[in-house]
Amino acid sequence: MTWALATIGGMEYQALYNKYRPQRFADVVGQDHVTHTLAREVVDGKVAHAYLFTGPRGTGKTTTARLLAKSLNCESRGPDGEPDNTCSSCVAVTAGTSIDVIELDAASHNKVEDVREIRINVGTVAAAEGAYRIYILDEAHMLSRAAGNALLKTLEEPPGHVIFVLATTEPYKLLDTIRSRSQRFDFHPVGNDQLVSHLEDIAGRESLDVDPAALAMVVAHAGGSVRDAMSLMEQVAALGGGKVAPAVVTKALGLADPDAYARLAEAVVGQDAPAALGLVAELASRGADLRRFVADAVEFFRGVFLAQYAPNLEEVVDEPADVLAEWRRHAATLDRADVLRAIDMLGDVLLELRQGREERLVIELALLRLTRPETAHDPGSMAHRIDRLEGRLRDIERRSGPATAVDERSTMPRSPATAEDLSAPMTAASAAAPEPAAAAADASAAETSAAMPAGRSEPAEPASDVDLASFEAAWPALVTKVREQCGPVRHALVKEAAPVAVVDGVVELAIPSHLPFHLERLRQDTELHRHMTEIAASLLGGAVGFTFNDAESEDADPGEQPFRTPEMSELQETEDGAVDPAEMVVDLLGGEIVSE
């Protein structure tokens, strides 16, 4: 295995990730749980016949496999299992010329014929007496099913001097039988602090002028990969003439300015579509990578989401303190529903972009739907609009008197509700979460309600400007509030009513004639009357009363009882001594026999 070299000005240049490739177990960054175990196995002579190294790219899988081979064949190995890097075997492994370390790329050696060749060569003895032959199979998940099955027997019972190391980023694609025959080690993404420290050390050796903020940006886009972080730093240093600064990182990697995500959040809060679209235009004019901007925006809103729901944010994510402070600042201003919608919608944008859709158009449409929910018709947007409407109604309640119910989702000042807002359709999602019932009214109010005729409640202070049209606009919101404050049973009764007239501040509600049971319950439930009066006052800005009548008898007396529940004795006194259940349902509930 030879290093990747380039000739510049008569000198050979080595990429940083090759130049600073670890040569000892202790040099591997962030994988102590793997290197300590392997070194101990080498010292104790308890080396497995097959290893499976899994983990993200650039975390040291192939490097660790080479270190294992170097340590096993080292002529002067240390007591801690570290190779001395000076003997002929170590030098050969470092230079990639050792005949006892065979590296194969499974992407190009994935056929049965390639595995048969391995099986033939396995019997070849090592170059030195007592040495091991190590086969390193990189990208092992690329093996075909037939090739994997052909490797099974050799992998399970290889000669004593042969060791297999399979490295892969996708272990689930390997055959279960291969995984079960190997000792597995999982390589983890390297933490940001540890990776920044590693880059600072390398930058010092290379005499690079680095800004800690710029290194944090590089590390954030490396995704825990040491190799990617070193490559990105090298790229930025080349563009900046040996200087690694935030502005150079932004330019080299096509990133959006750090304040772009704050501007996007402010546009969402203010429902400012022009600001969001202007941000996209500005980024495009500067040559920023719009796809990366969307991916970073998803990460930004994820951070805000975590800040809203995880008080122990420092324990949940590995980010600098200034980033956490920024997330918390926006978490206090962004509505929680907005944050979740942003994550969902921007995630969908990334999927659409992978399908080759028009990049800028897809992003602009998504931001338009995000900042103007009324332009979207998905369930999430509808629920968001309902949440905003309920928040405005709560603001009206707070301004008109003590709040009867407070929803923790309302965190932003909202403008008063309009008739158009109040007439927006209500969905089951908005009524799914009941709020605490309002506090009981005082004794005088209870006595007043009890003294009124059945089915009629008079307003204490009639609202002079309430007419049928304005009440119909507020009716959906009133019905929803009844469910929240009075429960689903009373809500089922009220939703069957329909406002038909408003006279002197008293609203007449008509009940379909086939629902006499509903009408009786509504007329007798004084507690429901009180709640409806309070809710109507908060929505309309003035007190109103209610009366319930049969839809087909406009002049019906509110105190009249059109329906009486039969006594048990009446049900039993029939001609033949038996009760027909079907006839009883038809008689009592206004049912209809569809079929026998």
Helices and strands as residue ranges (DSSP letters): E 5-8, E 11-14, H 16-19, G 25-27, H 32-44, E 50-54, H 61-73, H 88-95, E 101-105, H 112-122, E 133-138, G 140-142, H 145-156, E 162-168, G 171-173, H 176-180, E 183-186, H 192-205, E 209-210, H 212-220, H 226-239, E 243-244, H 246-253, H 260-269, H 273-285, H 290-309, H 313-316, H 321-331, H 336-354, H 359-371, G 373-375, H 379-400, H 419-422, H 443-451, E 456-457, H 468-486, H 488-494, E 498-503, E 506-511, H 516-524, H 526-540, E 545-550, H 568-572, H 581-589
